Amino acid sequence: MGILSALFAAVSGLNANGTNLSIIGNNIANTGTVGFKSSRANFADIVNASLGGASGATQSGIGVYLSGIQANFTQGSLQTTNNALDLAVDGNGFFQVVDSSGGAFYTRAGQFNINKDGDVVSPDSLKLQGYQANSLGVITGTIAAINLSTTTSPPNPTTEIEIAANIDSQSTPIGIAAKLVSSAATVTTSAAGNNSFNINLNGDGAKVVTVANGSTGAALAALIQTSVRALSATDPFKAAAYSGFTAAYSTTTQLFTFTSGATGVPNTAGSTGTAVVTANGGDTLAAGMFMTAGVSTTGTDFLISDPTGKSNFSTALTTYDSIGIGHVLTTYFSKVGTNAWNYNQVVDSSEATVLAGFTSGANSTVASGMITFTTTGALDRESTIIYRNTGATGIDFLGATAGQAIATDFGTSVTTDGGTGLDKTTQFGSLSALVNQTQDGYASGSLQGVSVATDGKITGRFSNGQLRTLAQLALARFNNAQGLSKIGKNLLAEAGASGSPIIGKPESSGLGRALSNSLELSNVDLGEEFINLISAQRGFQANARVVTTADEILGELVNLKR
């Protein structure tokens, strides 16, 4: 009985070591398999019943059996590649992939690519799972297949321009800050019996001023002056001119004299530094009468018909409307006083609609404003921008959303220098030159490439220079990874012994980080495997020797009968 037991024990040893050789051979065969995790055989002895009692000394072993095959989930070495969708997990966690029937599997092999539908898939067409992002690039809590078929980035209309420049303090003034231009300003009588007339300051469009009917002489002049000065609260662009406006009446000449109050180059012959317009209206501005001024317009600070000739400096950049069409917006600076400059923004006349009088040829003035400087050349104030269309809320680009407000910042909040204030617009005694200019709009763009951060966020790079988060990888971990079921093709499946997957984002919940342009190599140690191979070989050979020895002894036993 003992000899037969030895024979059967040796046979179990042959089987166990043979299986061990298979496991070692499989490890060696998968040395080059991406994400492969080596395994080892675990053996246990077989003990039969006690021969003579409970004492362990009387128990006889009857062989060995394979108690289990244990996977080695230690980190494999990382290999750098040139494919952004070659991914590796540095630490704990598995990529989650789903087949066409919705079955979920897990893998450490990160050889992914994009299929014809834009899905990120494994070599066997299983779809990589991740957290979805909305159209703004914000990651949501929904986990689904990662799809990169988003080929366009929607346009963003320009809302702000930042200009930092030096404009030469020695520039010759183009004109005065404001002047009166009154040409046949008709007096009308409203239903209430009031008189109204038009005053045009600096080509700024008709400003209707209404005064009580029946006022005469100095009283009428005072009413006109008060009404015009009140315009300063509604038109900051010409606030200084309006607030300095005066109106007087001479009982001797019976003339009304209107003065802009702005100093600079005179635009009326015979005046001495102020723009003066006289109107012969008699003692009373009655219904049907009108003012005649005959004032030349050659002294205006800016003419849309000659933007270059009527400006001291200009700069241009492309802005974008609501549908992503680019428009070259040129800002012309015209010196109108010692420390005062008007700026006028011009686009092609075929690209925007403006009020009558602000278009000439290929040019249209869409917005205007004023900036002033201190005596040290530092930026002092920026006026509220004035738009030159009917709605006056923004620029009316043709075919796009009307009233697109584009703020122009010359330095009150410019931060392109890191907040030191060096990029503010200045007025120094050197040549006018642009320091920096930016705008926050962009056209639509197509997807050019992707990158993956260590936190798993997949960012798309678009042809318009924009970056947007498209998705974020989802990693899975298990309380007992040893309990996962191997199903081939570098895939693992959930099993009862593994527990349910714990899903999370890379670099959170004990999960490792994601590495792009990298692949995790097999963690097989060839040196260790060869040693194990020798051990298994010797074990097999020794058990085979036990079989032959037991056979010889049995032969001797049979020969006892002879």
C-alpha positions as CSV (number, residue, x, y, z in Angstrom):
1,M,0.0,0.0,0.0
2,G,2.9,2.4,0.9
3,I,4.6,1.7,-2.4
4,L,1.5,2.4,-4.4
5,S,0.9,5.6,-2.4
6,A,4.4,6.7,-3.3
7,L,3.6,6.1,-6.9
8,F,0.4,8.1,-6.8
9,A,2.2,10.9,-4.9
10,A,4.8,11.1,-7.6
11,V,2.1,11.2,-10.3
12,S,0.5,14.2,-8.5
13,G,4.0,15.8,-8.4
14,L,4.3,15.3,-12.1
15,N,1.0,16.9,-12.8
16,A,1.6,19.8,-10.5
17,N,5.1,20.6,-11.8
18,G,3.8,20.1,-15.4
19,T,1.1,22.7,-14.7
20,N,3.8,25.0,-13.2
21,L,5.9,24.6,-16.3
22,S,2.8,25.7,-18.3
23,I,2.3,28.8,-16.1
24,I,6.0,29.7,-16.4
25,G,5.9,29.1,-20.1
26,N,2.9,31.4,-20.4
27,N,4.7,34.1,-18.5
28,I,7.7,33.9,-20.7
29,A,5.6,33.9,-23.9
30,N,3.9,37.1,-22.8
31,T,7.1,39.0,-22.0
32,G,6.2,41.4,-24.8
33,T,2.5,41.7,-24.1
34,V,1.4,45.2,-23.1
35,G,-0.2,45.3,-19.7
36,F,0.3,41.6,-19.1
37,K,0.5,40.5,-15.4
38,S,2.6,37.4,-14.6
39,S,1.2,34.5,-12.6
40,R,2.6,31.9,-10.3
41,A,1.4,28.5,-9.2
42,N,0.5,27.9,-5.6
43,F,0.8,24.3,-4.4
44,A,-0.6,22.5,-1.3
45,D,0.1,19.0,0.0
46,I,-2.5,16.3,0.2
47,V,-2.7,14.4,3.5
48,N,-4.7,11.2,4.0
49,A,-6.3,10.0,7.1
50,S,-4.3,9.3,10.2
51,L,-2.8,5.8,10.2
52,G,-2.9,5.2,13.9
53,G,-4.5,8.1,15.7
54,A,-4.7,11.9,15.8
55,S,-0.9,12.4,16.1
56,G,0.6,14.3,13.2
57,A,3.6,12.0,13.4
58,T,1.4,9.1,12.0
59,Q,-0.1,11.1,9.1
60,S,1.2,10.3,5.7
61,G,1.1,12.6,2.7
62,I,-0.2,11.3,-0.5
63,G,1.0,14.0,-2.9
64,V,0.5,17.6,-4.0
65,Y,-2.2,19.6,-5.8
66,L,-2.4,23.0,-7.5
67,S,-4.3,25.1,-4.9
68,G,-4.5,28.2,-7.1
69,I,-2.8,30.4,-9.7
70,Q,-2.0,33.8,-8.3
71,A,-1.7,36.9,-10.6
72,N,1.1,39.4,-9.9
73,F,-0.4,42.9,-10.2
74,T,2.9,44.8,-9.5
75,Q,3.6,47.9,-11.7
76,G,5.2,47.2,-15.1
77,S,7.8,49.3,-16.7
78,L,6.6,52.2,-18.9
79,Q,7.4,52.7,-22.5
80,T,7.2,56.1,-24.3
81,T,5.3,56.2,-27.6
82,N,4.3,58.9,-30.1
83,N,0.6,58.2,-29.9
84,A,-1.4,60.4,-27.5
85,L,-4.0,57.7,-27.1
86,D,-1.4,55.2,-25.9
87,L,-2.3,55.2,-22.2
88,A,-0.9,53.7,-19.1
89,V,-2.0,53.6,-15.5
90,D,0.8,54.5,-13.0
91,G,-0.6,53.0,-9.8
92,N,-3.8,51.2,-9.0
93,G,-6.7,50.9,-11.4
94,F,-7.8,49.4,-14.6
95,F,-9.2,50.9,-17.8
96,Q,-12.9,50.1,-18.3
97,V,-14.0,49.0,-21.7
98,V,-17.3,47.8,-23.0
99,D,-18.1,45.5,-25.9
100,S,-20.9,45.8,-28.5
101,S,-23.4,44.0,-26.2
102,G,-22.7,46.3,-23.3
103,G,-20.5,43.9,-21.3
104,A,-17.9,45.6,-19.1
105,F,-14.3,44.4,-19.0
106,Y,-11.1,45.8,-17.4
107,T,-7.6,46.0,-18.7
108,R,-4.2,47.5,-18.1
109,A,-3.3,47.5,-21.8
110,G,-3.8,51.0,-23.0
111,Q,-3.3,50.6,-26.8
112,F,-6.3,52.8,-27.9
113,N,-7.2,54.4,-31.2
114,I,-10.3,56.1,-32.7
115,N,-12.7,54.2,-34.9
116,K,-14.7,55.4,-37.8
117,D,-17.5,56.7,-35.5
118,G,-15.1,58.7,-33.3
119,D,-15.1,56.3,-30.4
120,V,-11.9,55.6,-28.5
121,V,-11.5,51.8,-28.8
122,S,-9.1,49.0,-27.9
123,P,-7.5,46.9,-30.7
124,D,-10.5,44.5,-30.3
125,S,-13.0,47.4,-30.8
126,L,-14.1,47.6,-27.2
127,K,-15.1,51.2,-26.3
128,L,-13.1,53.0,-23.6
129,Q,-15.3,54.5,-20.9
130,G,-15.1,57.9,-19.3
131,Y,-16.9,60.8,-17.8
132,Q,-18.7,63.0,-20.4
133,A,-18.1,66.7,-20.9
134,N,-20.8,69.2,-22.0
135,S,-20.4,71.7,-24.8
136,L,-18.6,74.1,-22.4
137,G,-16.0,71.5,-21.5
138,V,-17.4,70.9,-18.0
139,I,-17.1,67.3,-16.8
140,T,-20.4,65.7,-15.8
141,G,-21.1,62.7,-13.7
142,T,-22.2,60.5,-16.6
143,I,-20.0,57.6,-17.6
144,A,-20.2,56.4,-21.2
145,A,-18.0,55.6,-24.2
146,I,-15.5,58.4,-25.0
147,N,-16.3,59.8,-28.4
148,L,-14.1,62.4,-30.1
149,S,-16.2,63.0,-33.1
150,T,-16.7,66.6,-32.0
151,T,-14.9,68.3,-35.0
152,T,-15.7,71.9,-34.4
153,S,-15.3,74.5,-31.7
154,P,-18.2,77.1,-31.8
155,P,-17.2,80.7,-32.3
156,N,-17.0,83.2,-29.5
157,P,-17.9,86.9,-30.3
158,T,-15.4,89.5,-29.2
159,T,-16.6,91.4,-26.1
160,E,-13.4,93.2,-25.2
161,I,-10.3,94.7,-26.9
162,E,-7.3,95.6,-24.9
163,I,-4.9,98.1,-26.4
164,A,-1.6,99.2,-24.9
165,A,0.3,101.8,-26.9
166,N,2.3,104.9,-26.6
167,I,0.9,107.8,-28.5
168,D,3.3,110.7,-29.2
169,S,2.7,113.7,-27.0
170,Q,4.4,115.8,-29.7
171,S,1.8,115.0,-32.3
172,T,0.1,118.0,-34.0
173,P,-3.5,118.3,-33.0
174,I,-5.8,117.3,-35.8
175,G,-8.8,119.3,-34.5
176,I,-10.5,120.5,-31.4
177,A,-12.3,118.4,-28.9
178,A,-15.7,119.7,-30.0
179,K,-17.0,122.4,-32.3
180,L,-20.4,123.7,-33.3
181,V,-21.6,122.8,-36.8
182,S,-25.0,124.3,-37.3
183,S,-26.4,124.4,-40.8
184,A,-30.0,125.5,-41.3
185,A,-31.0,124.0,-38.0
186,T,-34.8,124.3,-38.4
187,V,-36.9,125.5,-35.6
188,T,-40.1,123.6,-35.3
189,T,-43.2,124.0,-33.1
190,S,-44.4,120.8,-31.4
191,A,-48.0,120.1,-30.4
192,A,-47.3,121.5,-27.0
193,G,-46.0,124.8,-28.6
194,N,-42.4,124.2,-27.8
195,N,-39.4,125.2,-30.0
196,S,-36.8,122.6,-30.9
197,F,-33.6,122.9,-32.9
198,N,-30.6,120.7,-33.8
199,I,-27.1,121.2,-32.6
200,N,-24.3,119.2,-34.2
201,L,-21.1,119.0,-32.1
202,N,-18.0,117.5,-33.8
203,G,-20.1,115.7,-36.4
204,D,-21.6,113.7,-33.6
205,G,-25.1,113.6,-35.1
206,A,-28.0,115.8,-34.5
207,K,-28.7,116.6,-30.8
208,V,-32.3,117.9,-30.5
209,V,-32.7,120.6,-27.8
210,T,-36.2,121.7,-26.9
211,V,-36.9,125.1,-25.2
212,A,-40.2,126.6,-24.1
213,N,-42.0,128.6,-26.8
214,G,-42.1,132.3,-26.3
215,S,-38.8,132.7,-24.4
216,T,-36.8,135.7,-25.6
217,G,-33.4,137.2,-25.4
218,A,-31.1,136.3,-22.5
219,A,-33.8,134.0,-21.0
220,L,-33.9,132.0,-24.2
221,A,-30.1,131.9,-24.3
222,A,-30.0,130.6,-20.8
223,L,-32.5,127.9,-21.6
224,I,-30.5,126.8,-24.6
225,Q,-27.3,126.7,-22.6
226,T,-28.9,124.6,-19.8
227,S,-30.4,122.2,-22.3
228,V,-27.1,121.6,-24.2
229,R,-25.1,121.2,-21.0
230,A,-27.6,118.6,-19.9
231,L,-26.5,116.5,-22.9
232,S,-23.2,115.8,-21.1
233,A,-24.9,113.3,-18.9
234,T,-26.1,111.3,-21.9
235,D,-23.0,111.5,-24.2
236,P,-19.8,111.0,-22.2
237,F,-17.8,111.1,-25.5
238,K,-18.5,114.8,-25.7
239,A,-19.2,115.5,-22.1
240,A,-16.4,118.1,-21.8
241,A,-17.6,120.0,-24.8
242,Y,-21.3,120.0,-23.8
243,S,-20.5,120.9,-20.2
244,G,-18.5,123.9,-21.4
245,F,-21.1,125.1,-23.9
246,T,-22.3,128.7,-23.6
247,A,-25.1,130.6,-25.2
248,A,-25.5,134.4,-25.0
249,Y,-27.8,137.1,-26.5
250,S,-26.8,140.6,-27.5
251,T,-29.6,143.2,-27.3
252,T,-27.5,145.5,-29.4
253,T,-26.9,143.1,-32.4
254,Q,-29.8,140.9,-31.6
255,L,-27.5,137.9,-32.3
256,F,-27.3,134.7,-30.4
257,T,-23.7,133.5,-29.8
258,F,-23.0,129.8,-29.2
259,T,-19.6,128.8,-28.0
260,S,-18.4,125.2,-27.7
261,G,-16.1,126.0,-24.8
262,A,-13.4,123.7,-26.1
263,T,-10.0,125.2,-26.8
264,G,-7.8,124.2,-29.6
265,V,-7.4,125.0,-33.3
266,P,-10.2,127.4,-34.3
267,N,-12.5,126.3,-37.1
268,T,-14.2,129.7,-37.6
269,A,-12.4,132.6,-39.3
270,G,-11.9,135.4,-36.9
271,S,-12.3,133.4,-33.7
272,T,-9.6,133.4,-31.1
273,G,-9.3,129.9,-29.9
274,T,-12.9,129.0,-29.4
275,A,-15.4,127.8,-31.9
276,V,-18.0,130.5,-32.1
277,V,-21.3,130.4,-34.1
278,T,-23.7,133.2,-34.3
279,A,-27.3,133.0,-35.4
280,N,-29.4,135.9,-36.3
281,G,-32.7,135.0,-34.8
282,G,-33.9,138.4,-33.8
283,D,-35.3,138.9,-30.3
284,T,-37.2,135.6,-30.3
285,L,-36.8,132.2,-31.8
286,A,-40.3,131.9,-33.2
287,A,-41.8,129.0,-35.2
288,G,-40.5,128.8,-38.7
289,M,-37.3,130.7,-38.1
290,F,-33.9,129.0,-38.4
291,M,-30.3,129.5,-37.4
292,T,-27.6,129.9,-40.1
293,A,-24.0,129.4,-39.2
294,G,-21.9,128.9,-42.2
295,V,-19.2,127.1,-40.2
296,S,-16.4,125.3,-42.1
297,T,-16.0,121.6,-41.3
298,T,-12.3,121.5,-42.2
299,G,-11.3,121.6,-38.6
300,T,-13.1,118.5,-37.5
301,D,-10.9,116.0,-35.6
302,F,-11.8,112.9,-37.7
303,L,-13.3,112.4,-41.1
304,I,-14.5,109.0,-42.1
305,S,-13.8,110.0,-45.7
306,D,-10.1,110.4,-44.8
307,P,-9.4,108.4,-41.7
308,T,-5.6,108.2,-42.2
309,G,-5.3,111.9,-43.0
310,K,-7.4,112.9,-40.0
311,S,-5.7,110.8,-37.4
312,N,-2.2,110.7,-35.8
313,F,-1.9,107.0,-35.2
314,S,-3.8,103.8,-35.9
315,T,-3.7,100.1,-35.0
316,A,-5.8,97.2,-36.3
317,L,-6.8,93.8,-35.1
318,T,-9.4,91.2,-36.1
319,T,-12.5,90.9,-34.1
320,Y,-15.2,88.2,-34.4
321,D,-19.0,88.4,-34.6
322,S,-21.6,86.0,-33.2
323,I,-21.2,83.6,-36.2
324,G,-17.4,83.6,-36.1
325,I,-16.7,85.9,-39.0
326,G,-13.6,88.0,-38.6
327,H,-13.7,91.8,-39.0
328,V,-10.6,94.0,-39.1
329,L,-11.3,96.7,-36.6
330,T,-9.0,99.7,-37.0
331,T,-8.7,102.2,-34.2
332,Y,-7.7,105.7,-35.3
333,F,-6.3,108.1,-32.7
334,S,-6.7,111.9,-33.3
335,K,-5.2,114.4,-31.0
336,V,-7.7,117.1,-30.0
337,G,-6.0,118.8,-27.1
338,T,-2.8,118.9,-25.0
339,N,-3.7,115.7,-23.2
340,A,-6.8,114.6,-25.0
341,W,-7.3,112.2,-27.8
342,N,-10.4,111.0,-29.6
343,Y,-10.4,107.5,-31.0
344,N,-12.7,106.2,-33.8
345,Q,-13.1,102.5,-34.7
346,V,-13.6,101.7,-38.3
347,V,-14.6,98.6,-40.2
348,D,-15.2,97.9,-43.9
349,S,-18.5,99.6,-44.9
350,S,-19.8,96.3,-46.3
351,E,-19.6,94.6,-42.9
352,A,-21.6,96.7,-40.6
353,T,-24.5,99.2,-40.6
354,V,-24.1,102.6,-39.0
355,L,-26.0,105.9,-38.8
356,A,-26.0,108.3,-41.8
357,G,-22.9,110.4,-42.0
358,F,-20.6,107.7,-40.5
359,T,-19.9,105.8,-43.7
360,S,-17.8,106.9,-46.6
361,G,-16.6,104.7,-49.4
362,A,-15.1,101.5,-47.9
363,N,-15.1,102.8,-44.4
364,S,-17.7,102.9,-41.6
365,T,-17.2,104.4,-38.1
366,V,-18.8,101.9,-35.7
367,A,-17.7,103.3,-32.4
368,S,-15.9,106.3,-30.9
369,G,-14.5,107.4,-27.6
370,M,-12.1,109.7,-25.8
371,I,-9.0,109.1,-23.6
372,T,-7.1,111.7,-21.6
373,F,-3.7,111.7,-19.9
374,T,-2.1,113.3,-17.0
375,T,0.7,115.8,-17.3
376,T,3.2,113.0,-16.7
377,G,1.9,111.0,-19.7
378,A,0.0,108.4,-17.7
379,L,-3.5,107.3,-18.7
380,D,-6.1,109.4,-16.9
381,R,-9.6,108.5,-18.0
382,E,-11.4,106.6,-20.6
383,S,-14.8,107.7,-21.8
384,T,-17.8,105.5,-22.3
385,I,-17.7,104.2,-25.8
386,I,-20.3,105.5,-28.3
387,Y,-21.7,103.2,-30.9
388,R,-22.7,104.6,-34.3
389,N,-25.8,102.6,-35.0
390,T,-29.5,103.1,-34.4
391,G,-29.7,100.9,-31.3
392,A,-26.5,102.4,-29.8
393,T,-26.0,99.2,-27.7
394,G,-23.1,97.8,-29.8
395,I,-21.9,97.2,-33.3
396,D,-24.3,95.9,-36.0
397,F,-22.3,93.4,-38.0
398,L,-24.2,92.3,-41.1
399,G,-25.7,88.8,-40.8
400,A,-24.8,88.5,-37.1
401,T,-26.5,89.4,-33.8
402,A,-27.1,93.1,-33.7
403,G,-25.8,95.3,-31.0
404,Q,-22.5,93.5,-30.3
405,A,-20.9,95.4,-27.5
406,I,-17.1,95.5,-27.7
407,A,-15.5,97.3,-24.8
408,T,-12.1,98.9,-25.5
409,D,-9.7,99.0,-22.6
410,F,-6.6,101.1,-22.8
411,G,-5.1,100.1,-19.5
412,T,-7.5,100.4,-16.6
413,S,-7.7,96.6,-16.4
414,V,-5.0,95.4,-18.8
415,T,-3.2,92.4,-17.3
416,T,-1.1,91.1,-20.1
417,D,2.1,92.1,-18.2
418,G,1.1,90.2,-15.1
419,G,-0.5,93.1,-13.3
420,T,2.4,95.5,-13.1
421,G,0.7,98.2,-15.2
422,L,3.5,98.5,-17.7
423,D,1.1,97.7,-20.6
424,K,-1.1,100.7,-20.1
425,T,-1.5,103.2,-22.9
426,T,0.8,106.2,-22.4
427,Q,1.4,109.6,-23.9
428,F,5.1,110.2,-23.9
429,G,7.4,112.2,-26.1
430,S,8.4,109.4,-28.4
431,L,7.0,107.9,-31.6
432,S,3.6,106.4,-31.4
433,A,3.9,102.6,-31.3
434,L,1.8,99.6,-30.3
435,V,3.0,97.8,-27.2
436,N,0.3,95.1,-27.0
437,Q,-3.2,94.4,-28.1
438,T,-5.5,91.4,-27.5
439,Q,-9.2,90.5,-28.0
440,D,-11.2,87.7,-26.5
441,G,-13.1,86.4,-29.6
442,Y,-12.4,83.6,-32.0
443,A,-13.8,81.9,-35.1
444,S,-15.0,78.4,-35.2
445,G,-12.4,75.7,-35.4
446,S,-11.9,72.1,-36.3
447,L,-10.3,69.4,-34.0
448,Q,-6.6,69.1,-34.7
449,G,-5.4,66.8,-31.9
450,V,-5.9,65.6,-28.4
451,S,-3.9,65.4,-25.2
452,V,-4.5,63.5,-22.0
453,A,-3.5,64.9,-18.6
454,T,-2.5,62.8,-15.6
455,D,-6.0,63.3,-14.1
456,G,-7.4,61.7,-17.2
457,K,-8.9,64.8,-18.8
458,I,-8.9,64.5,-22.6
459,T,-8.4,68.0,-24.1
460,G,-9.1,68.8,-27.7
461,R,-6.9,71.3,-29.6
462,F,-8.8,73.2,-32.3
463,S,-7.6,75.1,-35.4
464,N,-8.8,78.4,-33.9
465,G,-6.3,78.0,-31.1
466,Q,-8.8,77.0,-28.5
467,L,-8.6,74.1,-26.0
468,R,-11.6,72.3,-24.6
469,T,-12.1,69.3,-22.3
470,L,-13.8,66.6,-24.3
471,A,-14.0,63.8,-21.6
472,Q,-12.2,62.3,-18.6
473,L,-11.0,58.8,-18.2
474,A,-12.8,56.5,-15.7
475,L,-10.6,54.0,-13.8
476,A,-11.8,51.0,-11.8
477,R,-10.3,49.3,-8.9
478,F,-11.3,46.1,-6.9
479,N,-11.0,45.2,-3.3
480,N,-9.6,41.8,-4.5
481,A,-8.0,42.2,-7.9
482,Q,-6.7,38.6,-7.5
483,G,-10.3,37.4,-7.8
484,L,-10.7,38.9,-11.3
485,S,-11.4,36.4,-14.1
486,K,-9.0,36.3,-17.0
487,I,-10.8,36.0,-20.4
488,G,-7.9,36.6,-22.8
489,K,-7.1,39.5,-25.1
490,N,-5.6,41.4,-22.1
491,L,-9.1,41.5,-20.6
492,L,-10.3,40.8,-17.1
493,A,-13.9,40.4,-15.9
494,E,-15.6,40.9,-12.6
495,A,-16.1,37.8,-10.6
496,G,-17.6,36.9,-7.3
497,A,-14.2,36.8,-5.6
498,S,-13.2,40.2,-6.9
499,G,-16.1,42.2,-5.6
500,S,-17.8,45.0,-7.5
501,P,-15.7,47.7,-9.3
502,I,-15.1,51.0,-7.6
503,I,-15.2,53.6,-10.4
504,G,-13.4,57.0,-10.1
505,K,-11.3,59.5,-11.8
506,P,-7.5,59.2,-12.0
507,E,-5.6,60.6,-9.1
508,S,-8.6,60.1,-6.8
509,S,-10.0,57.4,-4.5
510,G,-6.7,55.5,-4.4
511,L,-6.5,55.3,-8.2
512,G,-3.3,55.9,-10.1
513,R,-2.5,58.6,-12.5
514,A,-3.0,58.3,-16.3
515,L,0.0,58.7,-18.5
516,S,-0.4,59.7,-22.2
517,N,2.1,58.6,-24.9
518,S,3.0,55.7,-22.7
519,L,2.3,52.0,-22.5
520,E,2.8,49.7,-19.5
521,L,5.0,46.7,-20.4
522,S,4.6,43.2,-19.1
523,N,5.8,42.8,-15.5
524,V,7.4,39.4,-16.2
525,D,10.9,39.1,-14.8
526,L,12.7,36.7,-17.1
527,G,15.5,36.0,-14.6
528,E,13.0,34.9,-12.0
529,E,11.1,32.9,-14.5
530,F,14.1,31.0,-15.7
531,I,15.0,30.1,-12.1
532,N,11.4,28.9,-11.6
533,L,11.7,27.0,-14.8
534,I,14.8,25.1,-13.6
535,S,13.0,24.4,-10.3
536,A,9.9,23.1,-12.0
537,Q,12.0,21.0,-14.3
538,R,14.0,19.4,-11.5
539,G,10.8,18.8,-9.6
540,F,9.3,17.1,-12.6
541,Q,12.4,15.0,-13.1
542,A,12.5,14.0,-9.4
543,N,8.9,12.9,-9.4
544,A,9.6,10.9,-12.5
545,R,12.4,9.3,-10.7
546,V,10.1,8.4,-7.8
547,V,7.8,6.7,-10.3
548,T,10.6,4.6,-11.8
549,T,11.9,3.7,-8.3
550,A,8.5,2.7,-7.1
551,D,8.1,0.6,-10.3
552,E,11.4,-1.2,-9.6
553,I,10.4,-1.9,-6.0
554,L,7.1,-3.3,-7.2
555,G,9.0,-5.4,-9.6
556,E,11.1,-6.8,-6.7
557,L,7.9,-7.5,-4.8
558,V,6.5,-9.4,-7.7
559,N,9.7,-11.4,-8.0
560,L,9.4,-12.6,-4.3
561,K,6.9,-15.3,-5.6
562,R,9.4,-16.9,-7.9
